[in-house]
Amino acid sequence: MEKETQRSMSFRTNRRGERSNHSSHSKDVEGGKLHQDYHMKIVWKKGFIRLFLVGGILWMFLILFASLIHIWSCHSSITFVSGMCNKESKVFTMWSNIGLVSNSQSQHRCPIPVVSDPEKIVIPEGRTPDKIVKKLSFVTKDGHSNNGSQSTPLFGGLESWAQREDSFKLKPSMKVHCGFIKGGGADMSVEDINYVKKCRFVVASGIFDGYDIPHQPSILSRRSKKLFCFLMVVDEISLDFIKGNVTVKEDAKGGKWVGIWRLILLKHPPYDEPRRNGKVPKIITHRLFPEAQYSIWIDGKMELLVDPLLMLERYLWRGKNTFAIAQHKHHHSIYEEADANKRRKRYARPLLDLHMKIYRYEGMEPWSPKKKTVSDVPEGAIIIREHTAMSNLFSCLWFNEVDLFTPRDQLSFGYVVYRLKGMFEFFMFPNCEYNSLFVLHPHIREHSSRIEWVTNWDQLKGNAKISNKGKDWDQASGSKDNLVESRGGLGLWTPYPGNLDAVVLPPVVRASKAG
């Protein structure tokens, strides 16, 4: 009985052991499967992380490569490559902020480093010595006949191609054309002539064809009010327009005033085109006001925000400069500027092309960083000068180009600098400072003359009608039948001593939406 009981207990124990072993084996199998699944998950997870990291690294290299290409394009002088540089993009702004690309013009306005008190400025004694050109005189009467083609003498004279070429050859004593040919117009009254004789420091401006009204300077120190003459040059149309819109006072000697501005009437406008008339006081200021030693020109649409004495100290005396002008915000090359002029209807397209072909034929290269100048294109609305012989010569040569070709003076500035071969030194200051000097008021209208709507030679010669007339067409100057100027731009109609047919203008990439 005991043996049976022991046998039964032994059997049960064995059964339990078998069940325990079986259970243990099952757990081992399940544990193995779980371990294997866990291992696979780890492998997949690590693989995904590696793939993600490799993809991220490749993506970063791609971004870096694209950025380097962008930076290279912004520094390149090759037209096709530089066209890839988008200076309005966020990427360009980011690189500019950390100093990898130059973007001195990215700001519209920036602080001007002027001194704090105009009363403490020390005005230099005497004049800046003339080192290269020491004596400058002007042609006042043309020595050759106009063969009856003009009823009255031309204001700019009849400068020949040979005379023009010779004027760029610097000598200690020079005599050049510089407007004001006797009988050519732009006459001042005796009262105004006598008044400007006492003006050593001048702020000059001009309004022609009833385009604007005078704007009073916002900030003027007591010293500047005593020191400067504020001279606003106008034609008769503008004088009547100003009288009808603002108060004009007359002093005991017949002088006419709008606030601080003395109105200087130019009788007998020298040109048919109002923009070209405006270049007389703007560019050859020294011829209108010969006693002035210093002048600041501002366009008639501007309201000056900075005391003029502070401007002379900042832009002339501090750096010992005799000529200062701002660089253009968007364009560096005259060919870019000419293209923008065509798009914005600033003058007849075929004549702008001809003007540029002449300059290209004469060796004018598109601007590149290799040039010594900051830019070939200025913002011409503000010009700050000491009237030295060299400064006056440059102004004369610049005006002669405007007289001979198109009235777009920004196209001629860089060309004259090029022809003087680095001998004319000037200060081209940042555009953001330029925009901080003034408040800009809109013109009464956008276009001044009908020739600005011309798009081809047939329209210019009267063989085709202009269909795309703008809103200013009826108010614009010029004959409806004859769009060609009779007293300016005659170099564009005079046979040129060179073959221009083979000249190809450089390709232009639009620099900005505004340009």
Contacts in CASP RR format, 6 or more apart in sequence:
PFRMAT RR
TARGET T0000
AUTHOR 0000-0000-0000
METHOD contacts of the structure
MODEL  1
MEKETQRSMSFRTNRRGERSNHSSHSKDVEGGKLHQDYHMKIVWKKGFIR
LFLVGGILWMFLILFASLIHIWSCHSSITFVSGMCNKESKVFTMWSNIGL
VSNSQSQHRCPIPVVSDPEKIVIPEGRTPDKIVKKLSFVTKDGHSNNGSQ
STPLFGGLESWAQREDSFKLKPSMKVHCGFIKGGGADMSVEDINYVKKCR
FVVASGIFDGYDIPHQPSILSRRSKKLFCFLMVVDEISLDFIKGNVTVKE
DAKGGKWVGIWRLILLKHPPYDEPRRNGKVPKIITHRLFPEAQYSIWIDG
KMELLVDPLLMLERYLWRGKNTFAIAQHKHHHSIYEEADANKRRKRYARP
LLDLHMKIYRYEGMEPWSPKKKTVSDVPEGAIIIREHTAMSNLFSCLWFN
EVDLFTPRDQLSFGYVVYRLKGMFEFFMFPNCEYNSLFVLHPHIREHSSR
IEWVTNWDQLKGNAKISNKGKDWDQASGSKDNLVESRGGLGLWTPYPGNL
DAVVLPPVVRASKAG
67 91 0 8 1.000
67 95 0 8 1.000
69 84 0 8 1.000
70 84 0 8 1.000
70 85 0 8 1.000
70 86 0 8 1.000
70 91 0 8 1.000
70 92 0 8 1.000
70 95 0 8 1.000
71 95 0 8 1.000
71 100 0 8 1.000
71 101 0 8 1.000
72 81 0 8 1.000
73 81 0 8 1.000
73 82 0 8 1.000
73 83 0 8 1.000
73 84 0 8 1.000
73 85 0 8 1.000
74 82 0 8 1.000
74 85 0 8 1.000
74 87 0 8 1.000
74 92 0 8 1.000
74 95 0 8 1.000
74 101 0 8 1.000
74 102 0 8 1.000
75 101 0 8 1.000
75 369 0 8 1.000
76 82 0 8 1.000
76 85 0 8 1.000
77 368 0 8 1.000
77 369 0 8 1.000
77 370 0 8 1.000
79 366 0 8 1.000
79 506 0 8 1.000
79 507 0 8 1.000
79 508 0 8 1.000
79 509 0 8 1.000
80 507 0 8 1.000
80 509 0 8 1.000
82 509 0 8 1.000
83 509 0 8 1.000
85 92 0 8 1.000
86 92 0 8 1.000
87 103 0 8 1.000
87 106 0 8 1.000
87 511 0 8 1.000
87 512 0 8 1.000
88 512 0 8 1.000
88 513 0 8 1.000
92 101 0 8 1.000
92 103 0 8 1.000
93 103 0 8 1.000
93 106 0 8 1.000
95 101 0 8 1.000
96 102 0 8 1.000
96 103 0 8 1.000
96 106 0 8 1.000
104 430 0 8 1.000
104 431 0 8 1.000
104 432 0 8 1.000
105 327 0 8 1.000
105 329 0 8 1.000
105 430 0 8 1.000
105 431 0 8 1.000
105 432 0 8 1.000
106 432 0 8 1.000
107 432 0 8 1.000
108 432 0 8 1.000
108 435 0 8 1.000
109 432 0 8 1.000
109 435 0 8 1.000
109 436 0 8 1.000
110 430 0 8 1.000
110 432 0 8 1.000
110 433 0 8 1.000
110 436 0 8 1.000
111 436 0 8 1.000
112 306 0 8 1.000
112 314 0 8 1.000
112 433 0 8 1.000
112 436 0 8 1.000
112 437 0 8 1.000
113 314 0 8 1.000
114 306 0 8 1.000
114 307 0 8 1.000
114 310 0 8 1.000
114 311 0 8 1.000
114 313 0 8 1.000
114 314 0 8 1.000
115 121 0 8 1.000
115 310 0 8 1.000
115 313 0 8 1.000
115 314 0 8 1.000
118 221 0 8 1.000
118 223 0 8 1.000
118 224 0 8 1.000
118 307 0 8 1.000
118 309 0 8 1.000
118 310 0 8 1.000
119 221 0 8 1.000
119 222 0 8 1.000
119 223 0 8 1.000
121 309 0 8 1.000
121 310 0 8 1.000
121 313 0 8 1.000
123 317 0 8 1.000
124 317 0 8 1.000
127 293 0 8 1.000
127 386 0 8 1.000
127 388 0 8 1.000
128 320 0 8 1.000
128 322 0 8 1.000
128 386 0 8 1.000
128 388 0 8 1.000
130 388 0 8 1.000
130 389 0 8 1.000
130 390 0 8 1.000
131 390 0 8 1.000
132 170 0 8 1.000
132 172 0 8 1.000
132 390 0 8 1.000
132 423 0 8 1.000
133 170 0 8 1.000
133 171 0 8 1.000
133 172 0 8 1.000
133 173 0 8 1.000
133 174 0 8 1.000
133 389 0 8 1.000
133 390 0 8 1.000
133 393 0 8 1.000
134 172 0 8 1.000
134 173 0 8 1.000
134 389 0 8 1.000
135 172 0 8 1.000
135 173 0 8 1.000
135 174 0 8 1.000
135 389 0 8 1.000
136 173 0 8 1.000
136 174 0 8 1.000
136 175 0 8 1.000
136 176 0 8 1.000
136 389 0 8 1.000
136 392 0 8 1.000
136 393 0 8 1.000
136 396 0 8 1.000
137 173 0 8 1.000
137 174 0 8 1.000
137 175 0 8 1.000
138 175 0 8 1.000
138 176 0 8 1.000
138 177 0 8 1.000
138 178 0 8 1.000
138 179 0 8 1.000
138 180 0 8 1.000
138 287 0 8 1.000
138 396 0 8 1.000
139 157 0 8 1.000
139 175 0 8 1.000
139 176 0 8 1.000
139 177 0 8 1.000
139 178 0 8 1.000
139 181 0 8 1.000
140 180 0 8 1.000
140 181 0 8 1.000
140 182 0 8 1.000
141 153 0 8 1.000
141 181 0 8 1.000
141 182 0 8 1.000
142 153 0 8 1.000
142 154 0 8 1.000
142 157 0 8 1.000
142 158 0 8 1.000
142 181 0 8 1.000
144 158 0 8 1.000
144 160 0 8 1.000
146 153 0 8 1.000
146 154 0 8 1.000
146 158 0 8 1.000
150 487 0 8 1.000
152 183 0 8 1.000
152 184 0 8 1.000
152 185 0 8 1.000
153 181 0 8 1.000
153 182 0 8 1.000
153 183 0 8 1.000
153 184 0 8 1.000
154 181 0 8 1.000
154 184 0 8 1.000
154 270 0 8 1.000
154 487 0 8 1.000
154 488 0 8 1.000
154 490 0 8 1.000
155 179 0 8 1.000
155 180 0 8 1.000
155 181 0 8 1.000
155 184 0 8 1.000
155 185 0 8 1.000
155 186 0 8 1.000
155 270 0 8 1.000
155 271 0 8 1.000
155 280 0 8 1.000
155 403 0 8 1.000
155 487 0 8 1.000
156 177 0 8 1.000
156 179 0 8 1.000
156 180 0 8 1.000
156 181 0 8 1.000
156 184 0 8 1.000
156 270 0 8 1.000
156 400 0 8 1.000
156 403 0 8 1.000
157 177 0 8 1.000
157 179 0 8 1.000
157 181 0 8 1.000
157 403 0 8 1.000
159 167 0 8 1.000
159 177 0 8 1.000
159 400 0 8 1.000
159 403 0 8 1.000
159 404 0 8 1.000
161 494 0 8 1.000
161 496 0 8 1.000
161 497 0 8 1.000
163 177 0 8 1.000
164 400 0 8 1.000
164 404 0 8 1.000
167 174 0 8 1.000
167 176 0 8 1.000
167 177 0 8 1.000
167 396 0 8 1.000
167 397 0 8 1.000
167 400 0 8 1.000
168 397 0 8 1.000
168 419 0 8 1.000
168 420 0 8 1.000
170 393 0 8 1.000
170 420 0 8 1.000
170 423 0 8 1.000
174 393 0 8 1.000
176 393 0 8 1.000
176 396 0 8 1.000
176 397 0 8 1.000
176 400 0 8 1.000
177 396 0 8 1.000
177 400 0 8 1.000
178 284 0 8 1.000
178 287 0 8 1.000
178 395 0 8 1.000
178 396 0 8 1.000
178 399 0 8 1.000
178 400 0 8 1.000
179 270 0 8 1.000
179 280 0 8 1.000
179 284 0 8 1.000
179 287 0 8 1.000
179 396 0 8 1.000
179 399 0 8 1.000
179 403 0 8 1.000
180 186 0 8 1.000
180 284 0 8 1.000
180 287 0 8 1.000
184 268 0 8 1.000
184 270 0 8 1.000
185 266 0 8 1.000
185 267 0 8 1.000
185 268 0 8 1.000
185 269 0 8 1.000
185 270 0 8 1.000
186 266 0 8 1.000
186 267 0 8 1.000
186 268 0 8 1.000
186 269 0 8 1.000
186 270 0 8 1.000
186 280 0 8 1.000
187 266 0 8 1.000
187 267 0 8 1.000
187 268 0 8 1.000
188 196 0 8 1.000
188 264 0 8 1.000
188 265 0 8 1.000
188 266 0 8 1.000
188 267 0 8 1.000
188 288 0 8 1.000
189 265 0 8 1.000
189 267 0 8 1.000
191 253 0 8 1.000
191 254 0 8 1.000
191 255 0 8 1.000
192 255 0 8 1.000
192 262 0 8 1.000
192 264 0 8 1.000
192 265 0 8 1.000
195 229 0 8 1.000
195 253 0 8 1.000
195 255 0 8 1.000
195 262 0 8 1.000
196 202 0 8 1.000
196 229 0 8 1.000
196 231 0 8 1.000
196 264 0 8 1.000
196 288 0 8 1.000
196 289 0 8 1.000
196 291 0 8 1.000
196 292 0 8 1.000
197 291 0 8 1.000
198 229 0 8 1.000
198 291 0 8 1.000
199 228 0 8 1.000
199 229 0 8 1.000
199 231 0 8 1.000
199 289 0 8 1.000
199 291 0 8 1.000
199 292 0 8 1.000
200 291 0 8 1.000
200 292 0 8 1.000
200 293 0 8 1.000
200 294 0 8 1.000
201 227 0 8 1.000
201 228 0 8 1.000
201 229 0 8 1.000
201 292 0 8 1.000
201 293 0 8 1.000
201 294 0 8 1.000
201 295 0 8 1.000
201 308 0 8 1.000
201 312 0 8 1.000
202 228 0 8 1.000
202 229 0 8 1.000
202 230 0 8 1.000
202 231 0 8 1.000
202 285 0 8 1.000
202 289 0 8 1.000
202 292 0 8 1.000
202 294 0 8 1.000
202 295 0 8 1.000
202 296 0 8 1.000
203 217 0 8 1.000
203 228 0 8 1.000
203 229 0 8 1.000
203 230 0 8 1.000
203 231 0 8 1.000
203 295 0 8 1.000
203 296 0 8 1.000
203 298 0 8 1.000
203 304 0 8 1.000
203 308 0 8 1.000
204 231 0 8 1.000
204 232 0 8 1.000
204 233 0 8 1.000
204 281 0 8 1.000
204 282 0 8 1.000
204 285 0 8 1.000
204 288 0 8 1.000
204 289 0 8 1.000
204 295 0 8 1.000
204 296 0 8 1.000
204 297 0 8 1.000
204 298 0 8 1.000
205 214 0 8 1.000
205 230 0 8 1.000
205 231 0 8 1.000
205 232 0 8 1.000
205 233 0 8 1.000
205 261 0 8 1.000
205 281 0 8 1.000
205 297 0 8 1.000
205 298 0 8 1.000
205 299 0 8 1.000
205 300 0 8 1.000
205 302 0 8 1.000
206 232 0 8 1.000
206 233 0 8 1.000
206 234 0 8 1.000
206 278 0 8 1.000
206 281 0 8 1.000
206 282 0 8 1.000
206 299 0 8 1.000
206 300 0 8 1.000
207 213 0 8 1.000
207 214 0 8 1.000
207 232 0 8 1.000
207 233 0 8 1.000
207 234 0 8 1.000
207 235 0 8 1.000
207 238 0 8 1.000
207 242 0 8 1.000
207 300 0 8 1.000
208 234 0 8 1.000
208 235 0 8 1.000
208 237 0 8 1.000
208 238 0 8 1.000
208 269 0 8 1.000
208 274 0 8 1.000
208 275 0 8 1.000
208 277 0 8 1.000
208 278 0 8 1.000
209 235 0 8 1.000
209 237 0 8 1.000
209 238 0 8 1.000
209 274 0 8 1.000
209 277 0 8 1.000
209 448 0 8 1.000
209 477 0 8 1.000
210 237 0 8 1.000
210 238 0 8 1.000
210 241 0 8 1.000
210 242 0 8 1.000
210 444 0 8 1.000
211 238 0 8 1.000
211 274 0 8 1.000
211 300 0 8 1.000
211 301 0 8 1.000
211 443 0 8 1.000
211 444 0 8 1.000
211 445 0 8 1.000
211 448 0 8 1.000
212 238 0 8 1.000
212 300 0 8 1.000
212 301 0 8 1.000
212 441 0 8 1.000
212 443 0 8 1.000
212 444 0 8 1.000
213 241 0 8 1.000
213 242 0 8 1.000
213 245 0 8 1.000
213 246 0 8 1.000
213 258 0 8 1.000
214 232 0 8 1.000
214 242 0 8 1.000
214 246 0 8 1.000
214 258 0 8 1.000
214 259 0 8 1.000
214 261 0 8 1.000
214 263 0 8 1.000
214 300 0 8 1.000
215 300 0 8 1.000
215 301 0 8 1.000
215 302 0 8 1.000
215 303 0 8 1.000
215 304 0 8 1.000
215 439 0 8 1.000
215 441 0 8 1.000
216 259 0 8 1.000
216 260 0 8 1.000
216 261 0 8 1.000
216 303 0 8 1.000
217 230 0 8 1.000
217 260 0 8 1.000
217 303 0 8 1.000
217 304 0 8 1.000
217 305 0 8 1.000
217 308 0 8 1.000
218 303 0 8 1.000
218 304 0 8 1.000
218 305 0 8 1.000
218 439 0 8 1.000
219 304 0 8 1.000
219 305 0 8 1.000
219 306 0 8 1.000
219 307 0 8 1.000
220 260 0 8 1.000
220 307 0 8 1.000
220 308 0 8 1.000
221 307 0 8 1.000
221 309 0 8 1.000
223 309 0 8 1.000
224 307 0 8 1.000
224 308 0 8 1.000
224 309 0 8 1.000
225 260 0 8 1.000
227 309 0 8 1.000
228 308 0 8 1.000
228 309 0 8 1.000
229 262 0 8 1.000
229 289 0 8 1.000
229 292 0 8 1.000
230 260 0 8 1.000
230 261 0 8 1.000
230 262 0 8 1.000
231 261 0 8 1.000
231 262 0 8 1.000
231 264 0 8 1.000
231 281 0 8 1.000
231 289 0 8 1.000
232 258 0 8 1.000
232 261 0 8 1.000
232 262 0 8 1.000
232 263 0 8 1.000
232 264 0 8 1.000
232 300 0 8 1.000
233 264 0 8 1.000
233 266 0 8 1.000
233 278 0 8 1.000
233 280 0 8 1.000
233 281 0 8 1.000
233 288 0 8 1.000
234 242 0 8 1.000
234 263 0 8 1.000
234 264 0 8 1.000
234 265 0 8 1.000
234 266 0 8 1.000
235 265 0 8 1.000
235 266 0 8 1.000
235 269 0 8 1.000
235 274 0 8 1.000
235 277 0 8 1.000
236 265 0 8 1.000
236 267 0 8 1.000
239 256 0 8 1.000
239 263 0 8 1.000
239 265 0 8 1.000
242 248 0 8 1.000
242 258 0 8 1.000
242 263 0 8 1.000
246 258 0 8 1.000
247 258 0 8 1.000
248 256 0 8 1.000
248 257 0 8 1.000
248 258 0 8 1.000
248 263 0 8 1.000
249 256 0 8 1.000
249 257 0 8 1.000
249 258 0 8 1.000
249 259 0 8 1.000
250 256 0 8 1.000
250 257 0 8 1.000
251 257 0 8 1.000
255 262 0 8 1.000
255 263 0 8 1.000
256 262 0 8 1.000
256 263 0 8 1.000
256 265 0 8 1.000
257 263 0 8 1.000
264 281 0 8 1.000
264 288 0 8 1.000
266 277 0 8 1.000
266 280 0 8 1.000
266 281 0 8 1.000
269 277 0 8 1.000
270 276 0 8 1.000
270 277 0 8 1.000
270 280 0 8 1.000
270 487 0 8 1.000
271 277 0 8 1.000
271 485 0 8 1.000
271 487 0 8 1.000
271 488 0 8 1.000
272 449 0 8 1.000
272 477 0 8 1.000
272 478 0 8 1.000
272 485 0 8 1.000
272 486 0 8 1.000
272 487 0 8 1.000
272 488 0 8 1.000
273 407 0 8 1.000
273 448 0 8 1.000
273 449 0 8 1.000
273 451 0 8 1.000
273 477 0 8 1.000
273 485 0 8 1.000
273 488 0 8 1.000
274 448 0 8 1.000
274 449 0 8 1.000
274 477 0 8 1.000
275 407 0 8 1.000
275 448 0 8 1.000
275 449 0 8 1.000
276 402 0 8 1.000
276 403 0 8 1.000
276 407 0 8 1.000
276 485 0 8 1.000
276 488 0 8 1.000
276 489 0 8 1.000
279 399 0 8 1.000
279 402 0 8 1.000
279 403 0 8 1.000
279 407 0 8 1.000
279 409 0 8 1.000
280 287 0 8 1.000
280 288 0 8 1.000
280 399 0 8 1.000
281 288 0 8 1.000
281 297 0 8 1.000
282 297 0 8 1.000
282 299 0 8 1.000
282 380 0 8 1.000
282 383 0 8 1.000
282 409 0 8 1.000
283 395 0 8 1.000
283 398 0 8 1.000
283 399 0 8 1.000
283 402 0 8 1.000
283 409 0 8 1.000
284 395 0 8 1.000
284 396 0 8 1.000
284 399 0 8 1.000
285 292 0 8 1.000
285 295 0 8 1.000
285 297 0 8 1.000
285 383 0 8 1.000
285 385 0 8 1.000
285 387 0 8 1.000
285 395 0 8 1.000
286 292 0 8 1.000
286 295 0 8 1.000
286 385 0 8 1.000
286 387 0 8 1.000
286 391 0 8 1.000
286 392 0 8 1.000
286 395 0 8 1.000
289 295 0 8 1.000
292 387 0 8 1.000
293 386 0 8 1.000
293 387 0 8 1.000
294 312 0 8 1.000
294 316 0 8 1.000
294 385 0 8 1.000
294 386 0 8 1.000
294 387 0 8 1.000
295 383 0 8 1.000
295 384 0 8 1.000
295 385 0 8 1.000
295 387 0 8 1.000
296 308 0 8 1.000
296 311 0 8 1.000
296 312 0 8 1.000
296 382 0 8 1.000
296 383 0 8 1.000
296 384 0 8 1.000
296 385 0 8 1.000
297 382 0 8 1.000
297 383 0 8 1.000
297 384 0 8 1.000
297 385 0 8 1.000
298 304 0 8 1.000
298 381 0 8 1.000
298 382 0 8 1.000
298 438 0 8 1.000
299 380 0 8 1.000
299 381 0 8 1.000
299 382 0 8 1.000
301 440 0 8 1.000
301 441 0 8 1.000
301 442 0 8 1.000
301 443 0 8 1.000
302 381 0 8 1.000
302 382 0 8 1.000
302 438 0 8 1.000
302 439 0 8 1.000
302 440 0 8 1.000
302 441 0 8 1.000
303 438 0 8 1.000
303 439 0 8 1.000
303 440 0 8 1.000
303 441 0 8 1.000
304 437 0 8 1.000
304 438 0 8 1.000
305 436 0 8 1.000
305 437 0 8 1.000
305 438 0 8 1.000
305 439 0 8 1.000
306 436 0 8 1.000
306 437 0 8 1.000
311 384 0 8 1.000
311 437 0 8 1.000
312 384 0 8 1.000
315 321 0 8 1.000
315 324 0 8 1.000
315 384 0 8 1.000
315 427 0 8 1.000
315 429 0 8 1.000
316 322 0 8 1.000
316 324 0 8 1.000
316 384 0 8 1.000
316 385 0 8 1.000
316 386 0 8 1.000
316 427 0 8 1.000
319 427 0 8 1.000
321 386 0 8 1.000
321 425 0 8 1.000
321 426 0 8 1.000
321 427 0 8 1.000
322 385 0 8 1.000
322 386 0 8 1.000
322 388 0 8 1.000
322 390 0 8 1.000
322 391 0 8 1.000
322 425 0 8 1.000
322 426 0 8 1.000
323 383 0 8 1.000
323 384 0 8 1.000
323 385 0 8 1.000
323 386 0 8 1.000
323 391 0 8 1.000
323 394 0 8 1.000
323 424 0 8 1.000
323 425 0 8 1.000
323 426 0 8 1.000
323 427 0 8 1.000
324 383 0 8 1.000
324 384 0 8 1.000
324 385 0 8 1.000
324 426 0 8 1.000
324 427 0 8 1.000
324 428 0 8 1.000
324 429 0 8 1.000
325 378 0 8 1.000
325 379 0 8 1.000
325 380 0 8 1.000
325 382 0 8 1.000
325 383 0 8 1.000
325 384 0 8 1.000
325 413 0 8 1.000
325 426 0 8 1.000
325 427 0 8 1.000
325 428 0 8 1.000
325 429 0 8 1.000
326 378 0 8 1.000
326 379 0 8 1.000
326 380 0 8 1.000
326 382 0 8 1.000
326 428 0 8 1.000
326 429 0 8 1.000
326 430 0 8 1.000
326 431 0 8 1.000
326 433 0 8 1.000
326 434 0 8 1.000
327 374 0 8 1.000
327 375 0 8 1.000
327 377 0 8 1.000
327 378 0 8 1.000
327 379 0 8 1.000
327 428 0 8 1.000
327 429 0 8 1.000
327 430 0 8 1.000
327 431 0 8 1.000
327 434 0 8 1.000
328 337 0 8 1.000
328 375 0 8 1.000
328 377 0 8 1.000
328 378 0 8 1.000
328 379 0 8 1.000
328 410 0 8 1.000
328 431 0 8 1.000
329 379 0 8 1.000
329 431 0 8 1.000
329 435 0 8 1.000
329 512 0 8 1.000
329 514 0 8 1.000
330 336 0 8 1.000
330 340 0 8 1.000
330 511 0 8 1.000
330 512 0 8 1.000
330 514 0 8 1.000
330 515 0 8 1.000
331 337 0 8 1.000
331 340 0 8 1.000
331 375 0 8 1.000
331 377 0 8 1.000
331 511 0 8 1.000
331 515 0 8 1.000
332 367 0 8 1.000
332 375 0 8 1.000
332 376 0 8 1.000
332 377 0 8 1.000
333 366 0 8 1.000
333 367 0 8 1.000
333 376 0 8 1.000
333 377 0 8 1.000
333 506 0 8 1.000
333 508 0 8 1.000
334 356 0 8 1.000
334 359 0 8 1.000
334 364 0 8 1.000
334 366 0 8 1.000
334 367 0 8 1.000
334 376 0 8 1.000
334 377 0 8 1.000
334 410 0 8 1.000
334 411 0 8 1.000
334 414 0 8 1.000
334 415 0 8 1.000
335 356 0 8 1.000
335 360 0 8 1.000
335 366 0 8 1.000
335 505 0 8 1.000
335 506 0 8 1.000
335 508 0 8 1.000
336 366 0 8 1.000
336 377 0 8 1.000
336 508 0 8 1.000
336 509 0 8 1.000
336 510 0 8 1.000
336 511 0 8 1.000
337 377 0 8 1.000
337 408 0 8 1.000
337 410 0 8 1.000
337 411 0 8 1.000
338 352 0 8 1.000
338 353 0 8 1.000
338 355 0 8 1.000
338 356 0 8 1.000
338 408 0 8 1.000
338 411 0 8 1.000
339 508 0 8 1.000
339 510 0 8 1.000
340 510 0 8 1.000
340 515 0 8 1.000
341 347 0 8 1.000
341 352 0 8 1.000
341 408 0 8 1.000
341 411 0 8 1.000
342 349 0 8 1.000
342 352 0 8 1.000
342 353 0 8 1.000
343 515 0 8 1.000
344 515 0 8 1.000
345 447 0 8 1.000
345 452 0 8 1.000
345 453 0 8 1.000
346 352 0 8 1.000
346 408 0 8 1.000
346 452 0 8 1.000
347 406 0 8 1.000
347 407 0 8 1.000
347 408 0 8 1.000
347 451 0 8 1.000
347 452 0 8 1.000
348 451 0 8 1.000
348 452 0 8 1.000
348 454 0 8 1.000
348 455 0 8 1.000
348 460 0 8 1.000
348 483 0 8 1.000
349 454 0 8 1.000
349 455 0 8 1.000
349 456 0 8 1.000
350 454 0 8 1.000
350 455 0 8 1.000
350 456 0 8 1.000
350 457 0 8 1.000
350 460 0 8 1.000
351 405 0 8 1.000
351 406 0 8 1.000
351 451 0 8 1.000
351 454 0 8 1.000
351 460 0 8 1.000
351 492 0 8 1.000
352 406 0 8 1.000
352 408 0 8 1.000
352 411 0 8 1.000
353 505 0 8 1.000
354 492 0 8 1.000
354 500 0 8 1.000
355 405 0 8 1.000
355 406 0 8 1.000
355 408 0 8 1.000
355 411 0 8 1.000
355 492 0 8 1.000
356 411 0 8 1.000
356 505 0 8 1.000
357 500 0 8 1.000
357 503 0 8 1.000
357 505 0 8 1.000
358 405 0 8 1.000
358 496 0 8 1.000
358 500 0 8 1.000
359 411 0 8 1.000
359 415 0 8 1.000
360 503 0 8 1.000
360 504 0 8 1.000
360 505 0 8 1.000
360 506 0 8 1.000
361 498 0 8 1.000
361 500 0 8 1.000
361 503 0 8 1.000
362 415 0 8 1.000
362 419 0 8 1.000
363 418 0 8 1.000
364 414 0 8 1.000
364 415 0 8 1.000
364 418 0 8 1.000
365 371 0 8 1.000
366 506 0 8 1.000
367 373 0 8 1.000
367 375 0 8 1.000
367 376 0 8 1.000
367 377 0 8 1.000
372 422 0 8 1.000
373 414 0 8 1.000
373 417 0 8 1.000
373 428 0 8 1.000
374 428 0 8 1.000
375 428 0 8 1.000
376 413 0 8 1.000
376 414 0 8 1.000
376 415 0 8 1.000
376 417 0 8 1.000
376 418 0 8 1.000
377 410 0 8 1.000
377 413 0 8 1.000
377 414 0 8 1.000
378 410 0 8 1.000
378 413 0 8 1.000
378 414 0 8 1.000
378 428 0 8 1.000
379 410 0 8 1.000
379 431 0 8 1.000
379 434 0 8 1.000
380 409 0 8 1.000
380 410 0 8 1.000
380 413 0 8 1.000
381 434 0 8 1.000
381 438 0 8 1.000
382 434 0 8 1.000
382 437 0 8 1.000
382 438 0 8 1.000
385 391 0 8 1.000
385 395 0 8 1.000
390 423 0 8 1.000
390 424 0 8 1.000
394 416 0 8 1.000
394 420 0 8 1.000
394 424 0 8 1.000
394 426 0 8 1.000
397 416 0 8 1.000
397 419 0 8 1.000
397 420 0 8 1.000
398 409 0 8 1.000
398 412 0 8 1.000
398 413 0 8 1.000
398 416 0 8 1.000
401 412 0 8 1.000
401 415 0 8 1.000
401 416 0 8 1.000
402 408 0 8 1.000
402 409 0 8 1.000
402 412 0 8 1.000
403 488 0 8 1.000
403 489 0 8 1.000
404 488 0 8 1.000
404 489 0 8 1.000
404 490 0 8 1.000
404 491 0 8 1.000
404 492 0 8 1.000
405 411 0 8 1.000
405 412 0 8 1.000
405 489 0 8 1.000
405 491 0 8 1.000
405 492 0 8 1.000
406 489 0 8 1.000
406 492 0 8 1.000
407 489 0 8 1.000
416 424 0 8 1.000
417 424 0 8 1.000
417 426 0 8 1.000
445 471 0 8 1.000
445 472 0 8 1.000
445 475 0 8 1.000
446 472 0 8 1.000
447 453 0 8 1.000
447 470 0 8 1.000
447 472 0 8 1.000
447 473 0 8 1.000
447 476 0 8 1.000
448 476 0 8 1.000
448 477 0 8 1.000
449 476 0 8 1.000
449 477 0 8 1.000
449 478 0 8 1.000
450 466 0 8 1.000
450 473 0 8 1.000
450 476 0 8 1.000
450 477 0 8 1.000
450 478 0 8 1.000
450 479 0 8 1.000
450 480 0 8 1.000
450 483 0 8 1.000
451 460 0 8 1.000
451 478 0 8 1.000
451 483 0 8 1.000
451 484 0 8 1.000
451 485 0 8 1.000
452 476 0 8 1.000
453 466 0 8 1.000
453 468 0 8 1.000
453 469 0 8 1.000
453 470 0 8 1.000
453 473 0 8 1.000
454 460 0 8 1.000
454 466 0 8 1.000
454 483 0 8 1.000
455 466 0 8 1.000
455 468 0 8 1.000
456 464 0 8 1.000
458 464 0 8 1.000
459 465 0 8 1.000
459 466 0 8 1.000
459 483 0 8 1.000
460 483 0 8 1.000
460 484 0 8 1.000
462 481 0 8 1.000
462 482 0 8 1.000
462 483 0 8 1.000
484 493 0 8 1.000
END
